[in-house]
Amino acid sequence: MTDTTDTCTLCDLPIRGEPVTDDDGSIDGSFCCQGCLEVYRTLGDTDPEAVSADDLAEGDDEPGRDVPDDAETAFLAVDGMHCTACEAFLETTARDGDGVYDAEASYTTEMLKVTYDDGMTDEDAIAESVSRLGYRANVPEVGTAAAEEERFGRDELRTVLGVLGAMSVMMIYVLFVYPSYLGIYSESFLREPATHMMVFVPIPLLSTFVVFFVGYPIIRSAYVSLRAGTPSMDVLVAGGALASYAYSMYVVVTGGVVIYFDVAVAIVAVVTLGDFVQRRVKRRALGSVGDLDFGRVTSALVRDDVGTHEVDVDALEPGDEVVVKRGERVPLDGTIVEGEAALDEALVTGESVPEAKGAGDAVIGGSVATDGRLVVRVGERAASTYDRLLAQLWNVQSGSGGTQRLADTIAALFVPFVLTLAVLVAAGWLLTGAPVREALTIGVSVLVVSCPCSFGLATPVAVAAGVSRAADDGVLVTNTDAVASLADVDVVAFDKTGTLTEGRMRVTDVAIADASEDDVLRYAAAIEGEANHPVADAVVDHAERRDARTPGDGAGRDMASDGGQSATTDDPIDEDDTATDDSMDDTATDALRVADFEERRRGAIGTVDGARILVGHPALFATDDWSVPDAVERAIADTRTNGAIATVVGWDGVARGVLAARDTPRDDWRETVEALAGDGREIVVVTGDDQSRVSAFEAHPDIGDVFAGVLPQAKAAVVERLRGAEGTVAMVGDGTNDAPALAAADLGVAFASGTELATEAADATVTEGGLRSVRRLFAIATTTRSRVRQNFGWALGYNAITLPLAALGLVDPLLAAIAMAASSLLVVANSARSYRLAE
């Protein structure tokens, strides 16, 4: 196997084998695959848009630190991140550690990526160094994430206690305090010893617990954001709660009865509950990020001078020989030195058909030997393509994606303004001779009335409604940002296999020569029933659906009678073949005994009813010196021209028929493409399949480009290049090979029928409804975005009216709290309106 240190001009990843170059010399550079070359040819030398985190950290003037090539990289899951200020604080804290070169945090995925010198520190030490002020960092371990999600932990306890504490405070208010304020009881009622003990002892104690224990993350986040120099909405939340609490405590100490502990605990409880729900959703998105390793190989069977023995994959070195049995994964990239097998590389390449390989052929780490037994020599890099995909996914997910909450953006201006206004208003009233209590009351009113509950609810409540509506349509949204952001997408990039197509092979046509269709199917199914690859399954399934037990009904094309024309149709990719005909009797074929079965590199052979049956690749017939009539040769050629796989069936030394198998498109792929393109979006197809299998998609007028033969490592680079050339990109895919692209895209949509790695990398997962659900998800996103904007418009309008009134002393803290609650209810009502979506 040729090994080189060259990197691809497009995706900058190492080139396996010989580099791909432009034949006519019009494109300079070397590429890892034909797909990368075509992307570069189409999109040109457009640099991807840089999506970087805001430089928020104090003293963070080194975003481009030099990192040695031999630096180690750690990916830490961090609990307790709420905003961009958290990112800045954690990055600064991590960078201050010994041996740390650089750090990058993302509150969206609650991850911290750190590059460091493993001679000076390690992952555990870094995690410990940043675990302060309520942040908890840890190294994700395989199999722990799912259990962690189900565990009743600190966050769950804090939320439950916050809600219970707030309810207890509000109960006392409803029974005693509010009736007094409304004149039902006289004010003296609250001053009676018994009432005073029931009101002014438990309320301050419960409020202290709620504000300082339950609300600690909010106070911590406010402190961190102020320390970073970028005050977030948590500053106003904490400020409103602490001001209400402090003022009320002052009133209690001085003997007053007009207290606003209810405002403090309500603010903390509502925000804590909202943050808890948001964290749960984000954790489900990040969810099993530690479990992404389940598909990787952790041990290998090594063959050496003393025999075979099992070792950890990490212990393998270049040149080691590993044994790969049927059904096992190839641990690392390498070269076959012994054996033959059909390798299923769909996990990492997206190719829908296993490829037969033998001695001297290169193999990809992560591919599965569907048959046979191989001995593979580990390549010079001793690396796995699957591991590189996994690392690429980690990198994309742990980086800051740039999708920050709109509320935090507004807070950068709004928070300093409100804090300054509250101080100036209180000082102004003092200067005019107002009593200290009155001045403080007005200052607190300004803070409370501006407390951003309507801001805070503007996005999450509308998004929650959108998420719920999407779930009704069979889409699980795991990144709430996706619901509103999908409406702004400029380009929708589709994977082909399993996304626009069904992701499984089907026999769509049968051509016969000097035989009946029934015999061709019965014999083919008998042999393929003993084999183990997707085409074999398709042949058996088709034979069963055709009920190939009785004499043939003439449905197969007789190549002798039609002049040797192709057995395929003019538009085979959309043929409504008999495999899906509900009128067919779905009964199994009569069992045929197969003797002397032997699986070959590109097919299989066995004896059925005394006849020697050969089924497989056309080249297998030439190898075994079987006769292939001209009509069969023409059918094979036409089948391949139409993008199908030709499986030849023969007996008695003569090829008798050709089965055309292909991965058939989903019924509504055209409708989906036209619906999304109709909204002004560019539609692109990116696939690992070769050019011959994408002709129908290339011909569709609403599909701008089809990039075929793109290796999985390069798909993320293609998405980045599309972002640089076209704008915001959504990726729709289903395979592990799509995972880095799904994560690299602004928004990723995966099919639940795909691999776990793909669904973990995506922002939304289609659980039912197929492409119809994808269309409706985009429609839901458009409606949700509109409602978010309406909510923010109302929240801004509310503050524009109430802040001046509070500053003039016309709104006391209680009225401010009521106004704040009313604005929040309006936002909730607007968000909860029903969705009216076209089919």
C-alpha positions in Angstrom: 0.0 0.0 0.0 1.3 3.4 -1.0 1.7 5.6 2.0 2.4 9.3 1.7 2.5 12.4 3.9 0.8 14.5 1.2 -2.4 16.3 2.3 -5.5 17.0 0.2 -5.7 20.5 -1.3 -9.4 20.7 -0.4 -9.8 19.1 3.0 -6.2 19.2 4.2 -6.4 15.6 5.3 -3.8 12.9 4.6 -4.0 11.2 1.2 -4.3 7.5 1.4 -2.7 5.9 -1.6 -2.0 7.7 -4.9 -3.2 11.3 -5.0 -5.9 12.3 -7.4 -5.0 15.1 -9.8 -6.7 16.8 -12.7 -6.0 15.1 -16.0 -6.0 18.2 -18.2 -3.9 20.2 -15.7 -6.4 23.0 -15.3 -6.7 22.4 -11.6 -3.5 22.6 -9.5 -3.1 20.5 -6.4 -3.4 16.9 -5.1 -6.6 15.5 -3.7 -7.6 12.5 -1.6 -10.5 11.5 -3.8 -12.2 12.4 -7.1 -15.0 14.0 -5.1 -12.6 16.6 -3.5 -11.3 17.4 -7.0 -14.8 18.0 -8.3 -15.7 20.1 -5.3 -12.6 22.2 -5.8 -13.3 22.5 -9.5 -16.9 23.6 -8.9 -16.5 25.9 -5.9 -13.0 27.2 -6.7 -10.5 28.4 -4.2 -13.0 29.8 -1.8 -11.9 29.7 1.8 -14.5 28.4 4.2 -16.1 31.0 6.4 -14.3 31.2 9.7 -16.6 30.5 12.5 -14.8 31.4 15.7 -15.8 32.2 19.2 -16.0 35.8 20.4 -12.8 36.9 22.1 -14.5 37.4 25.5 -11.9 36.3 28.0 -10.0 38.9 29.9 -6.5 39.1 28.5 -7.4 36.6 25.8 -5.3 38.1 23.1 -3.7 34.9 22.0 -6.4 33.1 19.9 -3.8 31.7 17.5 -1.3 30.2 19.9 1.4 28.0 18.4 0.7 24.4 19.1 3.5 21.8 18.5 2.7 19.0 16.1 3.3 16.4 18.9 0.8 18.0 21.3 -1.9 15.9 22.8 -5.6 16.8 22.6 -8.1 16.3 25.3 -11.9 16.6 24.9 -13.6 17.3 28.2 -17.4 17.3 28.9 -18.1 20.3 31.2 -21.3 20.6 33.3 -22.5 24.0 34.3 -21.9 26.1 31.1 -24.6 28.6 30.4 -23.3 31.3 28.0 -20.3 32.7 26.1 -18.9 34.1 29.3 -18.6 30.6 30.6 -16.6 29.7 27.5 -14.2 32.6 28.0 -13.7 31.8 31.7 -13.0 28.2 31.1 -10.7 28.9 28.2 -8.7 31.4 30.3 -8.6 29.0 33.3 -7.4 26.1 31.2 -4.8 28.1 29.4 -3.3 29.2 32.8 -2.5 25.6 33.6 1.0 24.2 33.3 1.7 22.5 30.1 -1.5 23.7 28.3 -0.9 25.2 24.9 -4.5 26.2 24.0 -8.1 25.7 24.9 -11.4 26.2 23.2 -14.8 25.9 24.9 -18.3 25.6 23.5 -21.3 26.1 25.8 -23.6 24.9 23.0 -22.2 21.4 23.3 -20.8 21.8 26.9 -17.3 20.7 25.7 -13.8 21.9 26.2 -11.0 21.1 23.8 -7.5 21.4 25.2 -4.1 20.9 23.6 -1.3 20.2 26.0 2.1 18.7 26.7 1.6 15.2 28.0 4.9 15.4 29.7 3.7 18.1 32.0 0.0 17.4 32.6 -2.8 15.0 31.6 -6.5 15.0 31.0 -7.5 14.4 34.6 -5.3 17.2 35.9 -6.8 19.6 33.3 -10.3 18.5 34.3 -9.5 19.1 37.9 -8.0 22.6 37.2 -11.1 23.9 35.5 -13.6 22.3 37.9 -14.2 25.3 40.1 -17.0 27.8 40.8 -19.6 25.0 40.1 -18.2 23.9 36.8 -17.5 20.1 36.6 -15.2 18.8 33.9 -14.6 15.1 33.2 -13.2 12.9 30.6 -16.1 11.0 28.9 -15.8 7.3 29.1 -17.4 4.7 26.9 -20.8 3.6 28.1 -21.2 6.2 30.9 -23.2 8.9 29.1 -26.5 7.1 28.9 -26.3 6.2 32.6 -25.3 9.7 33.5 -28.3 11.1 31.7 -30.6 8.9 33.7 -28.9 9.5 37.0 -30.7 11.8 39.5 -27.8 14.2 40.2 -27.1 17.6 41.5 -28.8 19.6 38.8 -32.0 17.5 39.2 -31.9 18.0 43.0 -31.3 21.7 42.7 -34.2 22.1 40.3 -36.6 20.1 42.5 -35.6 22.0 45.6 -35.9 25.3 43.8 -39.4 24.6 42.7 -40.5 23.3 46.1 -38.9 26.2 47.9 -40.5 28.8 45.6 -43.9 27.0 46.0 -43.6 27.2 49.8 -42.8 30.9 49.7 -45.6 31.6 47.4 -48.1 29.6 49.5 -47.3 31.8 52.5 -47.7 34.9 50.3 -51.1 33.7 49.0 -52.4 32.9 52.5 -51.1 36.0 54.4 -49.1 38.6 52.5 -51.1 39.2 49.3 -54.5 39.5 51.2 -52.9 42.2 53.4 -51.5 44.1 50.4 -55.0 43.9 48.7 -56.7 45.3 51.8 -58.5 42.0 52.7 -56.5 42.1 56.0 -55.3 45.2 57.7 -51.6 45.9 57.6 -51.6 45.4 61.4 -52.5 41.8 60.8 -49.0 41.1 59.5 -47.5 42.7 62.7 -49.4 40.4 65.1 -46.9 38.1 66.9 -48.4 34.8 65.6 -48.7 36.1 62.0 -45.3 37.6 62.2 -43.8 34.2 63.2 -45.6 32.4 60.4 -44.6 35.0 57.7 -41.4 36.8 58.6 -39.4 33.8 59.8 -40.0 31.0 57.2 -40.1 33.3 54.2 -36.6 34.8 54.7 -35.2 31.4 55.5 -36.7 29.7 52.5 -35.9 32.6 50.3 -32.2 32.5 51.4 -32.1 28.8 50.6 -33.7 29.3 47.1 -31.7 32.4 46.2 -28.2 31.3 47.3 -28.3 27.5 47.0 -30.7 26.9 44.1 -29.7 30.1 42.4 -26.0 29.6 42.8 -25.4 28.7 39.1 -27.1 31.9 38.1 -25.1 34.0 40.6 -21.9 32.2 39.5 -22.7 32.8 35.8 -23.3 36.5 36.5 -20.0 36.8 38.4 -18.1 35.0 35.6 -19.6 37.2 32.9 -18.7 40.3 34.8 -15.2 39.0 35.4 -14.9 38.3 31.7 -16.0 41.8 30.9 -19.1 40.7 29.0 -22.2 40.8 31.2 -24.8 38.3 30.2 -28.6 38.2 30.9 -27.7 36.3 34.1 -26.4 39.5 35.5 -29.9 41.0 35.3 -31.5 37.8 36.6 -29.1 37.6 39.5 -29.3 41.4 40.0 -33.1 41.4 40.1 -33.2 38.4 42.5 -30.4 39.7 44.8 -31.8 43.3 44.8 -35.3 42.0 45.7 -33.9 39.7 48.4 -31.5 42.3 49.9 -34.2 45.0 50.0 -36.7 42.6 51.5 -34.2 41.5 54.1 -33.6 45.2 54.9 -37.3 45.7 55.4 -37.6 42.7 57.7 -34.6 43.9 59.8 -36.0 47.4 60.1 -39.5 46.2 61.0 -41.3 46.8 57.8 -43.9 44.5 56.2 -43.7 45.3 52.5 -41.4 42.6 51.3 -40.5 41.2 47.8 -39.1 37.8 48.5 -41.7 36.4 46.2 -40.0 38.3 43.3 -36.6 36.9 44.2 -37.7 33.2 44.5 -39.9 33.4 41.4 -37.1 34.7 39.3 -34.7 32.0 40.5 -37.2 29.2 40.2 -38.3 30.0 36.7 -34.8 30.6 35.4 -33.5 27.4 37.1 -36.3 25.3 35.7 -35.8 26.8 32.2 -32.0 26.2 32.3 -32.6 22.6 33.6 -34.8 21.8 30.6 -32.3 23.4 28.2 -29.4 21.4 29.7 -31.4 18.2 29.4 -32.0 18.8 25.7 -28.4 19.7 25.1 -27.2 16.7 27.0 -29.4 14.5 24.8 -27.7 16.2 21.8 -24.3 15.7 23.3 -25.8 12.7 25.1 -23.7 9.7 24.3 -20.8 11.6 23.0 -18.6 9.2 25.0 -20.5 6.3 23.5 -19.6 7.3 20.0 -16.7 4.9 20.4 -18.9 1.9 20.4 -18.3 1.2 16.7 -14.6 1.3 17.0 -12.3 -1.7 17.4 -10.6 -1.9 20.7 -8.8 -5.2 20.4 -7.3 -7.2 17.5 -6.1 -10.8 16.9 -2.4 -10.5 16.0 -0.6 -13.3 14.1 3.2 -13.5 14.7 5.9 -16.2 15.0 4.4 -17.7 18.1 0.8 -17.9 16.8 -2.2 -15.7 17.2 -3.1 -13.7 20.3 -5.4 -10.8 21.2 -3.9 -7.4 21.9 -5.2 -3.8 22.4 -5.4 -1.9 19.1 -3.4 0.9 20.7 -0.5 -1.6 21.0 -0.4 -2.4 17.2 2.5 -1.1 15.3 3.1 -0.7 11.5 3.9 -4.1 9.9 1.9 -6.1 12.4 -0.4 -8.7 10.9 -3.9 -9.0 12.2 -6.5 -11.7 11.5 -10.0 -10.5 10.6 -12.7 -13.1 10.6 -16.1 -13.0 9.0 -18.3 -10.3 10.5 -15.5 -8.6 12.3 -14.2 -5.1 11.7 -10.7 -4.3 10.3 -9.0 -2.6 13.2 -6.6 -0.3 11.3 -5.9 0.8 7.8 -3.6 -1.6 6.0 -3.0 -4.1 3.2 -4.4 -7.6 2.8 -1.6 -10.2 2.7 -3.8 -13.3 2.8 -7.4 -14.2 2.1 -10.3 -12.8 0.1 -13.5 -11.2 1.4 -16.3 -8.7 0.5 -15.7 -5.7 2.7 -18.6 -3.5 3.8 -17.1 0.0 4.0 -20.5 1.8 4.3 -19.7 2.8 7.8 -16.9 5.0 6.7 -17.3 5.6 2.9 -21.0 5.5 2.3 -20.7 3.1 -0.5 -23.8 1.0 -0.6 -22.3 -2.2 -1.9 -19.5 -4.3 -0.3 -16.3 -4.4 -2.3 -14.5 -7.7 -3.0 -10.8 -7.5 -2.0 -7.9 -9.8 -1.8 -4.2 -10.0 -1.3 -2.4 -6.7 -2.2 -5.6 -4.5 -1.8 -5.7 -1.7 0.7 -8.4 -1.8 3.4 -9.9 0.8 5.6 -10.0 0.5 9.4 -13.6 0.2 10.5 -14.8 -1.8 7.5 -16.5 -5.1 8.0 -15.5 -8.5 6.4 -19.0 -9.8 5.3 -17.5 -13.1 4.3 -14.2 -15.0 4.3 -11.1 -14.5 6.5 -8.4 -11.9 6.0 -4.9 -11.3 7.3 -4.1 -7.5 7.2 -0.7 -5.9 7.6 -1.0 -2.7 9.5 -0.1 0.4 7.4 2.8 2.8 8.2 0.6 5.2 10.1 -1.1 2.5 12.2 -4.3 4.6 12.1 -7.9 3.8 11.5 -10.1 5.8 9.1 -12.9 5.3 11.5 -10.8 6.8 14.3 -10.0 9.8 12.1 -13.7 10.3 11.5 -14.3 10.1 15.2 -11.6 12.6 16.0 -12.9 14.9 13.3 -16.4 14.7 14.8 -15.0 15.5 18.3 -13.2 18.4 16.9 -16.2 19.9 15.2 -18.5 19.3 18.1 -16.1 20.7 20.7 -15.5 23.9 18.8 -17.7 27.0 19.1 -20.3 26.9 16.4 -21.2 30.5 16.5 -24.9 29.9 17.3 -25.1 32.0 20.4 -28.4 32.9 22.1 -29.9 36.2 20.8 -30.6 37.1 24.4 -26.9 37.1 25.2 -26.2 39.3 22.2 -28.7 41.9 23.4 -27.4 41.6 26.9 -24.0 42.9 25.9 -25.7 46.3 25.5 -28.9 46.0 27.6 -27.3 44.8 30.9 -24.8 47.6 31.4 -27.5 50.1 30.5 -30.0 48.7 33.0 -27.5 48.5 35.8 -26.3 52.0 35.2 -29.9 53.2 35.0 -30.9 51.6 38.3 -27.9 53.2 40.1 -28.5 56.6 38.5 -32.2 56.5 39.3 -31.7 55.6 42.9 -28.9 58.3 43.3 -31.1 60.8 41.5 -34.0 60.3 43.9 -31.6 60.5 46.9 -30.3 63.9 45.5 -33.9 65.2 45.2 -34.3 64.5 48.9 -36.3 61.3 48.8 -35.9 58.9 51.8 -33.3 56.1 51.4 -36.0 53.5 51.5 -38.0 55.1 48.7 -34.9 55.6 46.6 -33.9 52.0 47.1 -37.4 50.8 46.3 -37.4 52.7 43.0 -33.9 51.4 42.1 -35.1 47.8 42.8 -38.2 48.4 40.7 -36.0 49.4 37.8 -34.0 46.2 38.2 -37.1 44.0 38.7 -39.2 45.5 35.9 -36.2 45.0 33.5 -35.5 41.4 34.7 -35.3 39.6 31.3 -37.9 36.9 31.9 -39.6 37.8 28.6 -36.2 38.0 26.9 -35.2 34.7 28.4 -38.5 33.1 27.4 -38.6 34.7 23.9 -36.5 32.0 22.3 -36.8 28.9 24.5 -40.6 28.9 24.7 -41.1 29.4 21.0 -38.4 26.8 20.3 -40.0 24.4 22.8 -43.3 24.8 20.9 -41.4 24.1 17.6 -39.6 21.1 19.1 -42.9 19.7 20.3 -44.5 20.2 16.9 -41.6 18.6 15.2 -41.8 15.6 17.5 -45.5 15.2 16.4 -44.2 15.0 12.8 -41.6 12.4 13.6 -38.5 14.6 14.2 -36.5 14.6 17.4 -34.8 17.9 17.8 -31.6 17.5 19.9 -30.2 21.0 19.4 -32.9 23.6 20.1 -31.0 26.2 18.1 -31.8 24.2 15.0 -35.6 24.9 15.1 -35.2 28.6 14.5 -31.9 28.5 12.6 -33.1 26.1 9.8 -35.2 28.9 8.4 -32.0 30.9 7.5 -30.3 28.1 5.6 -29.0 29.0 2.2 -27.8 25.5 1.1 -29.2 22.1 1.9 -26.7 19.3 1.2 -28.1 15.8 1.0 -26.3 12.5 1.4 -27.6 10.0 -1.2 -27.4 6.5 0.2 -30.0 6.1 3.0 -31.2 9.7 2.7 -32.5 10.4 -0.8 -32.5 6.6 -1.3 -33.8 3.8 0.9 -30.3 2.6 1.8 -30.8 -1.0 0.8 -30.3 -2.9 -2.4 -33.3 -4.2 -4.4 -33.5 -6.2 -7.6 -35.4 -4.0 -10.0 -35.2 -6.0 -13.2 -34.4 -9.5 -14.4 -33.1 -10.3 -17.9 -33.2 -13.9 -19.1 -31.6 -15.9 -22.0 -32.5 -19.5 -22.8 -34.1 -19.9 -19.4 -37.2 -19.0 -17.5 -37.3 -16.2 -15.0 -38.5 -18.6 -12.4 -35.5 -20.8 -12.8 -33.1 -17.9 -12.7 -34.6 -16.5 -9.5 -35.0 -19.9 -7.8 -31.4 -20.9 -8.4 -30.0 -17.4 -7.7 -31.9 -17.3 -4.4 -30.8 -20.7 -3.4 -27.1 -19.8 -3.8 -27.4 -16.3 -2.5 -29.3 -17.6 0.5 -26.0 -19.1 1.7 -24.0 -15.9 1.1 -23.8 -12.8 3.3 -23.9 -9.4 1.5 -26.5 -6.8 0.6 -27.0 -7.9 -3.0 -27.5 -11.5 -1.9 -30.2 -10.4 0.5 -31.8 -8.4 -2.3 -31.9 -11.4 -4.6 -33.5 -13.6 -2.0 -36.0 -11.0 -1.1 -37.0 -10.5 -4.7 -37.4 -14.2 -5.3 -39.7 -14.5 -2.3 -41.8 -11.5 -3.4 -42.0 -12.9 -6.9 -43.1 -16.3 -5.4 -40.6 -18.1 -7.5 -42.0 -21.5 -6.9 -44.2 -21.9 -10.0 -43.4 -21.6 -13.7 -42.3 -18.2 -14.7 -45.0 -15.7 -15.8 -43.0 -14.1 -18.5 -42.2 -11.0 -16.5 -38.5 -11.3 -17.1 -37.0 -9.9 -20.3 -36.0 -12.6 -22.8 -32.7 -11.3 -24.2 -32.9 -13.6 -27.1 -36.2 -12.3 -28.3 -35.6 -8.6 -27.8 -32.4 -8.5 -29.7 -30.2 -8.5 -26.7 -31.5 -5.2 -25.4 -30.8 -4.2 -21.8 -32.9 -5.6 -19.1 -33.1 -2.2 -17.4 -35.5 0.6 -18.1 -34.9 4.1 -19.4 -35.3 5.6 -16.0 -34.3 2.7 -13.7 -33.5 4.7 -10.7 -37.2 5.5 -10.2 -38.7 2.3 -11.4 -41.6 1.1 -9.3 -40.4 -2.4 -9.4 -42.2 -5.6 -8.4 -40.2 -5.8 -5.2 -42.6 -3.3 -3.7 -45.8 -4.5 -5.3 -48.2 -5.3 -2.6 -50.2 -7.6 -4.9 -47.3 -10.1 -4.9 -47.6 -13.1 -2.6 -45.1 -12.5 0.1 -44.4 -16.2 0.6 -40.9 -17.7 0.9 -39.5 -19.8 -2.0 -39.5 -23.5 -1.7 -36.3 -24.5 0.1 -33.7 -25.9 -2.3 -30.9 -28.0 -0.9 -27.5 -26.5 -1.8 -24.5 -28.8 -1.8 -20.8 -28.1 -2.2 -21.4 -24.4 -1.5 -18.3 -22.3 -2.0 -18.1 -18.5 -1.5 -15.9 -16.8 -4.0 -14.3 -13.3 -4.0 -17.0 -11.9 -6.2 -19.8 -14.4 -5.9 -20.7 -18.0 -4.9 -21.1 -21.4 -6.5 -22.9 -24.5 -5.4 -24.9 -27.6 -6.6 -28.7 -27.4 -6.7 -30.9 -30.2 -8.1 -27.7 -31.8 -9.5 -26.8 -28.7 -11.5 -23.7 -26.6 -10.8 -25.0 -23.0 -10.2 -22.7 -19.9 -10.4 -24.0 -16.5 -9.2 -22.0 -13.3 -9.0 -19.9 -10.7 -10.7 -19.5 -11.0 -14.5 -15.7 -11.4 -14.1 -16.3 -14.5 -12.1 -17.7 -16.3 -15.2 -14.7 -15.4 -17.2 -12.4 -16.6 -14.4 -14.1 -20.0 -14.4 -14.3 -20.2 -18.2 -18.1 -20.2 -18.3 -19.8 -19.2 -21.5 -21.3 -15.8 -21.6 -23.6 -15.3 -24.6 -23.5 -11.9 -26.4 -27.1 -11.1 -25.3 -26.0 -11.5 -21.6 -22.9 -9.3 -22.3 -25.1 -6.5 -23.7 -27.5 -6.8 -20.7 -24.6 -6.5 -18.3 -23.3 -3.4 -20.1 -26.7 -1.7 -20.2 -27.3 -2.5 -16.6 -24.1 -0.9 -15.6 -24.7 2.1 -17.8 -28.0 2.7 -16.0 -26.2 2.7 -12.6 -27.3 -0.7 -11.4 -25.2 -3.7 -10.2 -25.2 -6.6 -12.6 -25.4 -10.1 -10.9 -25.1 -12.9 -13.4 -26.8 -16.3 -12.9 -25.8 -19.4 -14.8 -25.7 -23.2 -14.8 -24.3 -26.0 -16.9 -21.3 -23.8 -17.8 -23.5 -21.1 -19.4 -24.7 -17.6 -18.1 -28.5 -17.6 -18.3 -29.7 -14.4 -16.7 -28.8 -11.0 -15.3 -30.3 -9.5 -12.2 -30.2 -5.6 -11.9 -29.9 -4.4 -8.3 -29.8 -0.9 -7.1 -30.4 1.3 -4.1 -33.8 2.8 -5.0 -34.7 6.4 -4.2 -37.3 7.3 -1.7 -40.7 7.9 -3.3 -40.9 11.6 -2.4 -37.3 12.7 -3.0 -38.4 14.9 -5.9 -41.1 16.5 -3.9 -38.7 17.2 -1.0 -36.1 18.7 -3.3 -38.6 20.9 -5.1 -40.2 22.1 -1.8 -36.9 23.1 -0.3 -35.6 24.7 -3.5 -38.9 26.5 -3.9 -38.0 28.6 -0.8 -34.9 29.9 -2.6 -32.4 27.4 -1.2 -29.6 25.8 -3.1 -29.8 22.0 -3.2 -26.6 19.9 -3.3 -26.0 16.1 -3.2 -22.7 14.9 -1.6 -22.2 11.1 -1.7 -19.5 8.5 -1.5 -21.0 6.6 -4.4 -19.5 6.8 -7.8 -20.8 8.9 -10.7 -22.7 6.2 -12.4 -25.2 5.9 -9.5 -26.2 9.6 -9.3 -27.4 10.3 -12.9 -31.1 10.8 -12.0 -30.2 13.3 -9.3 -27.8 15.2 -11.6 -30.7 15.5 -14.1 -33.1 17.2 -11.7 -33.3 20.9 -12.4 -33.6 21.9 -8.8 -30.3 20.2 -7.8 -27.4 22.6 -8.3 -24.5 20.3 -7.9 -23.8 16.6 -7.3 -20.5 15.7 -5.7 -19.9 12.0 -6.2 -17.0 9.8 -4.8 -16.4 12.1 -1.8 -14.6 10.3 0.9 -16.0 10.6 4.4 -13.0 12.6 5.7 -13.6 15.1 3.0 -17.4 15.6 3.5 -16.9 18.0 6.4 -14.5 20.0 4.2 -17.0 20.1 1.4 -19.6 21.5 3.8 -17.1 24.1 5.0 -16.3 25.0 1.4 -20.1 25.4 0.7 -20.4 27.7 3.6 -17.6 29.9 2.3 -19.1 30.0 -1.2 -22.9 29.9 -0.6 -23.7 30.8 3.1 -25.4 28.8 5.9 -25.5 25.1 5.2 -27.8 22.3 6.5 -26.6 18.7 6.0 -29.1 15.8 5.7 -27.5 12.4 6.1 -27.7 9.0 7.9 -24.4 7.2 7.9 -21.3 7.3 10.1 -19.5 8.7 7.1 -21.9 11.7 7.3 -21.2 12.4 11.0 -18.4 14.9 10.6 -20.3 16.7 7.8 -23.5 16.8 10.0 -21.5 18.2 12.9 -19.6 20.7 10.6 -22.7 22.0 9.0 -24.6 24.9 10.6 -27.5 22.5 11.1 -27.4 18.7 10.7 -30.4 16.4 10.2 -30.0 12.7 10.4 -32.3 9.7 9.8 -32.8 7.4 12.8 -32.5 4.4 10.4 -28.8 5.4 10.1 -25.9 4.8 12.4 -25.7 6.0 16.0 -22.7 8.1 15.2 -24.7 10.1 12.6 -27.6 10.8 14.9 -25.4 11.9 17.7 -23.7 14.4 15.4 -26.9 15.8 14.2 -29.1 18.7 15.5 -32.3 16.8 14.6 -33.1 13.2 14.0 -35.9 11.9 11.8 -37.6 9.0 13.6 -40.5 8.5 11.2 -42.0 10.1 8.1 -38.8 10.1 6.1 -38.3 13.0 3.8 -41.8 14.3 4.4 -40.7 15.0 8.0 -37.6 16.9 6.7 -39.9 19.1 4.6 -42.1 19.8 7.6 -39.1 20.5 9.9 -38.1 23.3 7.6 -41.6 24.7 7.6 -41.7 24.5 11.4 -38.4 26.3 11.6 -39.7 29.2 9.5 -42.8 29.6 11.7 -40.6 29.4 14.9 -38.2 32.0 13.7 -41.1 34.4 13.0 -42.4 33.8 16.6 -39.0 34.3 18.2 -38.8 37.7 16.4 -42.3 38.6 17.5 -41.4 37.7 21.1 -38.2 39.8 21.1 -40.2 42.7 19.6 -42.7 42.5 22.5 -39.9 42.1 25.1 -38.1 45.2 23.8 -41.4 47.1 23.6 -42.3 46.1 27.2 -39.0 47.4 28.5 -39.2 50.6 26.5 -42.5 51.4 28.3 -42.0 50.0 31.8 -38.4 51.2 32.5 -39.3 54.9 32.2 -42.3 54.4 34.4 -40.3 52.6 37.0 -37.6 55.3 36.9 -40.2 57.9 37.6 -41.4 56.0 40.7 -44.7 55.1 39.2 -44.1 51.3 39.4 -43.3 49.7 42.8 -41.5 46.3 42.9 -44.7 44.3 43.3 -46.3 46.0 40.3 -43.0 45.6 38.5 -43.2 41.8 39.2 -46.8 41.7 38.0 -45.8 43.5 34.8 -42.8 41.2 34.3 -45.1 38.2 34.7 -47.7 39.6 32.3 -45.0 40.1 29.6 -43.8 36.6 30.1 -47.3 35.2 29.8 -47.8 37.1 26.5 -44.6 35.6 25.1 -45.7 32.1 26.2 -49.2 32.6 24.6 -47.7 33.8 21.3 -45.3 30.8 21.3 -48.0 28.3 22.1 -50.2 29.2 19.1 -51.0 26.2 16.9 -48.9 25.6 13.7 -50.6 25.7 10.4 -48.4 23.8 8.0 -49.0 22.8 4.4 -48.6 19.2 3.6 
